[in-house]
Amino acid sequence: MVCLLYLYVSPPPLSLTYTHTGNIGCLVNGAGLAMATMDIVQLHGGSPANFLDVGGKVQEEQVEKAFNILTQDPAVKTIFVNIFGGIVDCRVIASGIVSACRKTGLSLPLVVRLQGANMEEARKILDNSGLHIQAHDQFNEAAEAAVKSLEGK
């Protein structure tokens, strides 16, 4: 059972909702995927830190703001981005991730799963960024990698 503490809601136009509890920061799109992400992280023995839903109309600025929220939380020890791009363009997410990592100087482990619209191009953006990003195609593998990153494995 996940118990969440309400922490942050940003005003429009960002419209981000953040709640807090564990140590794996989760950035997702859609409430259903957020709940599933929290469940699978727990299934693998992890503790999701939050419910951070960037929504279906996310833009690069929102991804950057979401990273700022996660990196300012001292309890977050790794970040797990899990996006299903039915409406969301995965390239926007990937560009936002790269920009946010550079702007924040991210030193936490980062696990990313992008599926859906323009995911191949998004993967190239991540791969060509020169950043240490663990990219996975499968939901289960990505969640397991996020949990293992806490153990240094």
C-alpha positions as CSV (number, residue, x, y, z in Angstrom):
1,M,0.0,0.0,0.0
2,V,1.4,3.4,-1.0
3,C,0.7,6.3,1.3
4,L,1.2,9.7,-0.3
5,L,1.8,13.1,1.2
6,Y,0.5,15.9,-0.9
7,L,3.4,18.3,-1.7
8,Y,3.1,20.4,-4.8
9,V,0.7,21.6,-7.4
10,S,1.8,24.1,-10.0
11,P,-0.5,26.6,-11.5
12,P,-1.4,26.7,-15.2
13,P,0.2,26.7,-17.7
14,L,2.5,24.0,-16.2
15,S,-0.2,22.1,-14.4
16,L,2.0,19.6,-12.6
17,T,0.8,17.6,-9.6
18,Y,3.4,16.2,-7.2
19,T,2.9,14.0,-4.1
20,H,5.7,12.5,-2.1
21,T,6.6,9.4,-0.1
22,G,9.6,7.2,-1.1
23,N,13.0,7.4,-2.9
24,I,12.4,6.6,-6.6
25,G,11.2,9.8,-8.3
26,C,8.7,8.9,-11.0
27,L,7.9,11.2,-14.0
28,V,5.0,9.8,-16.0
29,N,2.1,10.9,-18.3
30,G,-1.4,10.0,-17.2
31,A,-2.8,9.0,-13.8
32,G,-3.3,5.3,-14.8
33,L,0.3,5.0,-15.9
34,A,1.5,6.8,-12.7
35,M,-0.4,4.3,-10.6
36,A,0.9,1.3,-12.6
37,T,4.4,2.7,-12.3
38,M,4.2,3.0,-8.6
39,D,2.8,-0.5,-8.4
40,I,5.6,-2.1,-10.5
41,V,8.3,-0.2,-8.6
42,Q,6.9,-1.6,-5.4
43,L,6.7,-5.1,-7.0
44,H,10.4,-5.0,-7.6
45,G,11.1,-3.9,-4.0
46,G,11.4,-0.2,-4.5
47,S,9.6,2.8,-2.9
48,P,8.1,5.3,-5.3
49,A,8.7,8.8,-4.1
50,N,5.8,10.5,-5.9
51,F,3.0,10.7,-8.3
52,L,4.2,13.3,-10.8
53,D,2.0,13.4,-13.9
54,V,3.1,15.7,-16.7
55,G,-0.1,15.1,-18.6
56,G,-0.9,14.6,-22.3
57,K,-0.1,18.0,-23.6
58,V,3.4,18.2,-22.0
59,Q,6.0,20.5,-23.4
60,E,9.7,20.7,-22.9
61,E,9.4,23.4,-20.2
62,Q,7.1,21.1,-18.1
63,V,9.6,18.3,-18.3
64,E,12.3,20.6,-17.1
65,K,10.1,21.9,-14.2
66,A,9.3,18.3,-13.3
67,F,13.0,17.5,-13.1
68,N,13.5,20.6,-10.9
69,I,10.7,19.3,-8.5
70,L,12.3,15.8,-8.4
71,T,15.8,17.0,-7.9
72,Q,14.8,19.4,-5.1
73,D,13.4,16.5,-3.1
74,P,16.2,15.2,-0.9
75,A,14.5,11.8,-0.5
76,V,14.7,11.1,-4.2
77,K,17.8,8.9,-5.0
78,T,16.9,7.9,-8.6
79,I,14.6,9.1,-11.3
80,F,12.4,6.9,-13.4
81,V,10.7,8.4,-16.4
82,N,7.9,6.3,-17.8
83,I,6.1,7.7,-20.8
84,F,3.5,6.2,-23.1
85,G,3.3,8.5,-26.1
86,G,-0.1,8.0,-27.5
87,I,-0.8,11.7,-27.4
88,V,2.6,12.8,-26.1
89,D,5.5,13.1,-28.6
90,C,8.4,11.2,-27.1
91,R,10.8,13.6,-28.8
92,V,9.5,16.4,-26.7
93,I,10.0,14.3,-23.5
94,A,13.5,13.3,-24.6
95,S,14.5,16.8,-25.4
96,G,13.1,18.0,-22.1
97,I,15.1,15.3,-20.3
98,V,18.3,16.2,-21.9
99,S,17.8,19.9,-21.3
100,A,16.8,19.3,-17.7
101,C,19.8,17.1,-17.0
102,R,22.1,19.7,-18.4
103,K,20.5,22.6,-16.5
104,T,20.3,20.7,-13.2
105,G,23.6,19.0,-13.5
106,L,21.7,15.8,-12.6
107,S,23.9,13.4,-10.6
108,L,21.2,10.9,-9.7
109,P,20.7,7.7,-11.7
110,L,18.2,8.1,-14.5
111,V,16.1,5.4,-16.0
112,V,13.9,6.2,-19.0
113,R,11.2,4.2,-20.8
114,L,9.6,6.0,-23.8
115,Q,7.0,4.1,-25.8
116,G,4.8,5.5,-28.6
117,A,4.8,8.4,-30.9
118,N,8.3,9.1,-32.3
119,M,10.0,6.8,-29.8
120,E,12.8,5.9,-32.2
121,E,13.8,9.5,-32.7
122,A,13.4,10.1,-29.0
123,R,15.8,7.2,-28.2
124,K,18.4,8.8,-30.6
125,I,18.1,12.1,-28.7
126,L,18.9,10.3,-25.5
127,D,21.6,8.1,-26.9
128,N,23.3,11.1,-28.6
129,S,23.1,13.3,-25.6
130,G,26.4,12.1,-24.0
131,L,24.5,11.8,-20.7
132,H,24.4,8.6,-18.6
133,I,20.8,7.6,-19.2
134,Q,19.6,4.0,-18.8
135,A,17.1,3.7,-21.6
136,H,14.7,0.6,-21.7
137,D,12.0,-0.4,-24.0
138,Q,10.1,-2.7,-21.6
139,F,8.1,-1.4,-18.6
140,N,9.1,-4.3,-16.3
141,E,12.8,-4.0,-17.2
142,A,12.8,-0.3,-16.7
143,A,11.2,-0.5,-13.3
144,E,13.6,-3.2,-12.2
145,A,16.6,-1.1,-13.4
146,A,15.3,1.9,-11.4
147,V,15.1,-0.2,-8.2
148,K,18.6,-1.8,-8.9
149,S,20.1,1.7,-9.5
150,L,19.5,2.4,-5.8
151,E,21.6,-0.6,-4.9
152,G,24.4,0.4,-7.3
153,K,23.9,-2.7,-9.4
